[in-house]
């Protein structure tokens, strides 16, 4: 019976790990649907991914200044069929953008890094009816 306890514990931990992998895969699938057609700034690093049933948020870090990232997004969004509806600069140097591509909305929030160079930014997009992973 003593030998069964470690085996049961190992199987429990393995099952918990499988659940985390499944949840992470599901979150990535939701993000792919919600942010279809959206580009990340080159040389960005994914910091976090959050997804629910109807939307996803990706957070990135970039070694580039927030103004340069924002300028890249202004050009990239326009070149890819997005219409920039809102582009506001805050007193703290943050930049908020709202764009649409047809009926698909996109929210971007860009912030300068505190105490160092570079920037962080988030992209938020909903899942629209008819969205698929493909």
C-alpha positions in Angstrom: 0.0 0.0 0.0 2.9 2.4 0.7 4.1 2.1 -2.9 0.6 3.1 -4.2 0.7 6.5 -2.4 3.6 8.0 -4.5 2.0 6.6 -7.7 -1.3 8.2 -6.8 0.4 11.4 -6.0 2.4 11.3 -9.2 -0.7 10.6 -11.3 -2.6 13.5 -9.5 0.2 15.9 -10.3 0.4 14.7 -13.9 -3.4 15.2 -14.3 -3.1 18.7 -12.8 -0.3 19.5 -15.3 -2.4 18.2 -18.2 -5.3 20.5 -17.1 -2.9 23.5 -17.1 -1.7 22.5 -20.6 -5.3 22.1 -21.8 -6.3 25.5 -20.3 -3.2 27.2 -21.9 -4.1 25.6 -25.3 -7.7 26.8 -25.0 -6.5 30.3 -24.1 -4.2 30.4 -27.1 -7.1 29.2 -29.3 -9.4 32.0 -28.0 -6.6 34.6 -28.5 -6.1 33.4 -32.1 -9.8 33.9 -32.8 -10.1 37.2 -30.9 -7.0 38.8 -32.4 -7.1 37.4 -35.9 -5.3 39.6 -38.3 -3.5 41.7 -35.6 0.2 42.0 -35.7 2.6 42.3 -32.7 5.4 44.9 -32.9 8.6 43.3 -34.2 11.0 42.2 -31.4 8.2 42.1 -28.9 8.1 39.5 -26.1 4.8 38.0 -25.0 4.4 38.7 -21.3 1.0 37.4 -20.7 -2.1 36.0 -22.3 -5.6 36.2 -20.8 -8.7 34.8 -22.4 -12.3 34.2 -21.5 -15.2 32.9 -23.6 -15.6 36.0 -25.7 -12.4 38.0 -25.6 -8.6 37.9 -25.2 -5.9 40.2 -24.1 -2.2 39.8 -24.9 0.5 41.8 -23.1 3.9 42.4 -24.7 7.1 44.1 -23.8 9.3 45.9 -26.3 12.8 47.3 -26.1 11.6 50.3 -28.3 10.2 53.6 -27.0 6.4 53.8 -26.7 6.2 56.6 -29.4 8.0 54.4 -31.9 5.7 51.4 -31.2 2.7 53.7 -31.5 3.9 55.1 -34.8 4.5 51.6 -36.2 0.9 50.6 -35.2 -0.5 53.6 -36.9 1.1 52.6 -40.2 0.6 48.8 -39.8 -3.1 49.1 -38.9 -3.8 51.3 -41.9 -1.8 49.0 -44.2 -3.8 46.0 -43.0 -7.3 47.5 -43.4 -7.9 48.8 -39.9 -9.4 52.2 -39.4 -8.0 54.1 -36.4 -10.9 55.7 -34.6 -9.2 56.9 -31.4 -5.5 57.7 -30.8 -5.0 59.5 -27.5 -1.8 60.4 -25.6 -2.0 60.6 -21.8 -0.1 62.9 -19.5 2.0 60.0 -18.4 3.1 59.2 -21.9 0.7 56.3 -22.4 -1.1 56.0 -25.7 -4.6 54.5 -26.1 -5.8 53.4 -29.5 -9.1 52.0 -30.8 -9.4 50.6 -34.3 -11.9 48.7 -36.3 -11.6 46.4 -39.3 -15.2 46.0 -40.6 -17.1 45.1 -37.5 -14.0 43.8 -35.6 -12.8 46.1 -32.9 -9.3 46.3 -31.4 -8.1 48.1 -28.3 -4.4 48.9 -27.8 -2.9 50.4 -24.7 0.8 51.4 -24.8 2.9 52.5 -21.8 6.5 53.6 -21.4 8.5 51.3 -19.1 9.0 52.8 -15.6 12.6 53.3 -14.7 14.0 52.0 -18.0 13.9 52.1 -21.7 11.3 50.4 -23.8 7.6 50.0 -23.5 4.8 47.6 -22.7 1.5 47.3 -24.5 -1.7 45.3 -24.5 -4.0 44.2 -27.3 -7.6 43.4 -26.5 -10.0 41.9 -29.0 -13.4 40.1 -28.9 -14.5 36.9 -30.5 -17.1 37.8 -33.1 -19.9 35.5 -34.3 -18.5 33.2 -37.0 -14.8 33.5 -35.9 -12.9 30.3 -36.2 -9.3 29.3 -35.5 -8.7 28.8 -39.2 
